[in-house]
């Protein structure tokens, strides 16, 4: 498993995002879960909620069948229900007649409530309480919203158009109160509760002012039955208030008895005053984590930019170094080539000089003999008898054998002014290059 120091910027950002949503402060646990889901934050969060944050030793269940898991798995919520101010207190009888009526009616009320509870218990076995594997939870919620609007009007707290699991996720992620209401379409108590409480304008205003999330569905639909089981309700109407605590969604109040709108609103205000400070602290911590993440991201971006600039500078420096080395190598090769050429020419001159010093000059009486003179750039002159049938390369070799001859030269005729085409490899005869009588050729320094 990778530790925090080995994470790349993208993984670090996903780790912080996962911690913000789940409020899990254990970095090792979060990294382990994210690695299991290949750093897919959405799947990791979904599994974390549905498995209630398993310990490091507990095996995680991956979403091999997403639809089946989402539809049949009952989300687990903690319960911290304390004596509530939501329930109406019994009214103490006043006077002789009220006490007399209360005492006389007590046995009848006891029998009636007992029979009613027995009937509800028997009907609960006959009622379809199963949750099918394949159904669309969003469609269930939309169907209930349409039913509620048609039955009770559109003036009510905004119902989240999400699945129950998504509503829990949203409340946990945004650190908000979540009110869950489970209705039953044919139940008179549910109809009365919805008509008298959920359409109350003061309640609607309170939900808006405190930004309370509201999710509702009917037990007649699978998604409603799943939420009903999640909050461990025993009858409808059922209203539960949940909020994120210690990284888990926790139910702090559950109402399954008739209650007046004023009592519901008053109890809700009191509950918010008691529990909201903890949420405010959690929100501040979340904001601090977000700011820390933003600062870390900016620092990382600045570091990456600095690293990029340094790498670019080093790259250019390396390029310049390579270019300089290449230029120096080319210059070295050029100088070496010049030195080799110079050495070769000096050796060639010595060879030609030795050749012409040992080689006798042609007889001037030979019909093909012709004397050719040469004038060097510094003004000195030399001449020699050549045969017209000799290779013109002899002219080049003889001139080059003289110490006053430039290393790079050409032979020119003054009148008419033209270049004499001859070199040490020339195959043309002296006659073929246009020289048939005694003549003076000028040696031109090509490097001058």
N, C-alpha and C positions, 0 to 999 in steps of 0.2 A: 504493500500500500504506500502511495506517495505521501510524503509529509508536506506541511504547509510551505516550506522553503523551496520545494521542487516544483511547485505549481506554476504554470504559465499564466500570463495576465488574464486570459479568457477563463481558465479554470478558477482562478482567484475570485473573479467577478461572480461566477456561478456559485461558488462556495458561500460568498457573502449574501447573495440573493436567497439561497436555500436557508441560511441561518435566519434571515429576516422573516421569511415566511413561516418557518417552523419554530423559531425561537429556541433552537437547540444550540446551546453554548459549547457543546463538545465538538471540537474541530475534527478529532479523529473519527467520531461517529458519522459526522456529516460527509467527510471525504469517503469513508467506507461505503455509505449509501449511494453517493453520487457515482463512485467507480462501478458499483454493482449495476447501475442503470446507464453506464457509459456516458456520464455527465449530462444526461437528459433531465433538466431540472423539473419539468412538468411531471414526468413519470415518477421521479424520486419523491416529489412532494405528495403526489397521490398515494404512493405506497406508504409514506411516512404517516399520513393521516389515517389510512385504513388499518395499518398494523400498530398504530398507537406508539410509534417510536420504539421499536424493539431494541433491546440491549445489544452490545457488540457480540455477545455469544449466541444470541437468538438468531435463527435463520430467517432471512427475509423472503417473502413470497413475491416473486415477480409477476407481472401482468401477462401471464400466458394467454389468458382469455379476458381481455379488457371489459367487454360487455358483461360477461357473466360475473366478474368480480365487482364491477360498479353497481350492478343491479341487485345482486343477492346478498352482498356483504353488508352487515348492519354496522354503520359507523359507531364506534365506541366513544362515549363522552363521559367524563368524570362527573361526580355529583357531590356538591357541597351545600345541600339544602339545609337552611337553618330556619328557626321559627320566623314565620313571615308575617308581615303587616298587611298582606293582601286579603287574608280571610276575614270576613265580617265576624265580629264578636257577637255572641248570643245576647239578646236583649233580656235584661232582668225584669220579671213581671212586677208590676206596681199595683198595689191595692188588693183587697180581698177577692174581688171577682176575677182578676187576672190570674191570681195564684190558684184559685179554685178551678178555672178553665184549664190551666196548664197541667195541674195534677190529674184531672179527669181525662184529658186528651193524651197524656203521656203514653199509656199502654197502646192506644190505637196508633199513635205515630210510630212507636217502636215496631209494632206488628207490620205496619205498612212499609216501613223502610226495610225491614228484614225480608219481606216478600219481594220487594223491588230489587234488593241486592241478589236474592236467590234467582229471580227471573233474569237479571243481567248476567249472572254467572252461567246459567244454562244457555242463554242465547249466545254467549261468547264462544261456546263449543260449536254452535251451529253456524256461526258467522265465518265467512271465508277469510282466513287470516294469513294465507300463504302469499309468498312473493314469487312471481314467475321469474325464470332466468332471463327471458328475452322480452324486454319492454323499453319504451323510450321515456325516461324520467322527465325530460323537459316537456314532452307532450302531455304527461300527467299534470304537471304544474300549470301549463297553459290551459288545459281543460278545466281545472279548478278555478283559475282566474276568470275565465269566461262565465262559468257557473256563478261565481260570487258576484261579478258585475251585474249579471242578469237578475240574480235573486235579491241582492242588497244594494245595488247601485255602485257607481264608480267612486263614490266619496269614501275612501278608506286608505290606510297606510299602503304605500307602494309595495306590492308583493314581488320579491325577487323572482325573476323568470329564469331560475336555475334549478338544478337538482339539489337535493338535500345535502349531499356531500360537497357540492360546489359552494353552497351557502356557508357551510362550516369552514370551508377553505377560505372564502372571502372574508368572513369575520375574523378568522385567525390571522390572515395576512394583513388586514387593515386595522386590527386591534379595536374592534367595535363590539357593542352589544348586539346579540342576535335573538330576536323574539321568534319562537317557533309555535305556530298554531295548527292543531290538528282538528279538523271538522268532521262531522258525519252528516251526510246530506239529509237523511230521513229522521234525524234526532231532533226533537223539539228543543232540548236544552242547547244544542249546538246552534240551532237557528236563532234562538233568543239571545245567546251570547254574541253571535256575530252581528245581529241587528242592533243590539243595545250598546255594545262596547266597541266593536271594530269600526263602526261608522261614526263614532263620537268625534266631533271636530277638535275638541281639546286634546284627545289622544293622538289624532293625526298631526296636530301642530307640535306636540311633544316629540313624536317620532322624527319630525323634520328638524326641529331645533337641536336635538341631541344626536342627529345623524344615526339613528338606530336602524339596523337592518331587520327586515320583516320577511319571514318565509312562512308560507301556509300551503296546506294541501288537505285533501279529504281522505279519511280512512277507507273510503270506498275504492280508492285507487292504490296500486302497488307502492307508488312512491310515498304516499301518505302512510301506509302501513309500515314501511321501512322506518320513517321518522318516528312513528308512534312507538315502535319497539325500541328505537335508539334512546328515546327519553324515558323509556320504561313506564309509559302511561298505562293506566288501568281502565280509563273510560274517556268518552268524548262529551263535551269539548275539553281539550287539553291544551294548555298554554304554558310553554317553558321559556325561561330566560337564561341564555348562555353567554359566556364571555371567555376569552382566552386567559388562562392562568397556568403559569409554569409549563409553558409549551404545549398545553392541552386545552381543548374546548371543555369548559366546565359548566354544568347546570347549577345555577344558584337558587332558582325558584321554579316550582311547578304548581300550576293551578288546575284542579280538576273539579272544582265546586263552583256553583253559581256565585257571581260577584258583581257588584254594581260598578258602573263606569267610573264613578268618583273614587271608589275604593281602589280600583285597578290603577287609575292614574296616580293617586296619592302614593300607593305602594311602589309604583314604578319610579316615581320621583325620589322616594326615600332610598330605593335600591341603587339608583344611579349615583346619588350623593355618597353612598357608602362605598361603591365599587369603582366609581370613575377615577379617583386618584391613582389607583393601581394601574389602570389603563393609560392614564396620562404619563405616568413614569415609564411604562413600557414604550409608549409612542416616542417619548423623548429619547429613550435609549435607542430605539430604531432610527430616529433622525440622526443621532450621534454616529451610529454605525454607518448610515448612508453618507454622512459628511466625511467620516473617516475613509470610507470606500472611495468617495469622490476625490479626496485628497491623495489617497494612495494611487488612484488611477491617474491623476494629474502628475504625481511624482513619477509614476512608472512611464507615462508618456514622455515626460521631460527627460527621464533617464534614457529611454529608447531613442529619443531625438538626439540627445547628446552622444549616445553610442553610435547612431547613424552618421552624425557629423564627424566623429572621430574616425569611424571606419572609412568614410568618404575621403577625409583628409589623408588617412594612411594609404588608401588606394591610390590617390593622386601622387602622393609622395613616392610610393612604390613604382608607379608608372614613370614618374620623372626619373627615378633612379635607374630603371630599366632602359629608358630612352637615352639617358646620359651614358650608361654603360655600352649601349649599342653604338652610339655616336663615337665614343672613345675607341671602341673596337674597330669600327669602320675607318676612323682616322689612323689607327695603328696599322691596319691592313694596307691603307693607301700609302702611308710612309714606307712601310716594308716593301710594297710593290715598287715604289719609286726607287728605293735603295737597291732592290734587286735588278730593276731595269738599268739603273746607273752602273751597277757592278757589271751587269752583262754587257753593256755597251763599252765599258772600259776594257773588259776582257776581249771583246770583239775587235776593238781598235788595236789593242796590242797584237792580236792575232793577225789582222790585216797589215799592220805596220811591218811585222816580221815577214809576212808573205811578200810584200813589195820590195822590202830591202834585199831579199834573197832572189827575187825574180828579175831576170834581166829584161831591160826595155827592148821593145821590138825594133828591128832594123828599119831605119827611115827610108831605105831604098825599096822596101816591100810595097808593091802597087796598092795594097789595101791599107797601108800605114797612113795615119793621120794624127797630127799633134793637136792636142786639146789642152787649153790653159784654164786654170781655175783661180778666181779671185775671192779671197775670204773676207768676212765682214770687217776685220780690223785693217785690211788693205794689202796684206801679203798675197803673193801669187806663187803658184806652182804649175808645172805642165808635165805632160807625159805622152809618149807615142802609144796609140791604141790601134787596133785593126778594125776596119769598118764592120767586119763580120763577127767581131766579139760581142758577147752579151753586154747590154747596157748596164748590167749590174756591176761590171768592172769599174765603171765611172764612179758609182756610188761607193764601192769598197775602197778605191784609191783615194777619193776625197776624204772619206771617214778615217783613213789611216793616218792622216795628218793631225798633229796635236792642236793646231789652231782651228780645226773644224768644229762647229757646234755639234752637240749631241743630237739635236733635232734640226734637220736642215732640209732644204730642197734646192734644186739647180734651176736657174733661170737664164734664159737668153735675153740679152738687152734689146737687140734689133733683129727681127721684130720681137717685141716683148712677149715672151711666153714661157710657160713652165715646161721643163724637160722631165718627161715621165720616166723615172728610173728609180729602182730600189734594189735592195740586196737580193730580192727574189725575182727580179725582172727577167723575163725570157726573151724579150725583143733584142735584136741586134742594135748596135750603135747606128747603123745606116737606117734601120727601120724606125728609129725615133726621130729621124730628120737631120742627122748630123753626117755630112758627106765631105766636109772640107775643114781645114784648121779653124778653130773657133775659140772664143773666150766665154766661159760660163761663170755666172755669178753664184756664189754660195750664199743662200739666204738663211739667217737664223730664225727658226720658227718660234722660238721662245722669247725673242726680243720684243 
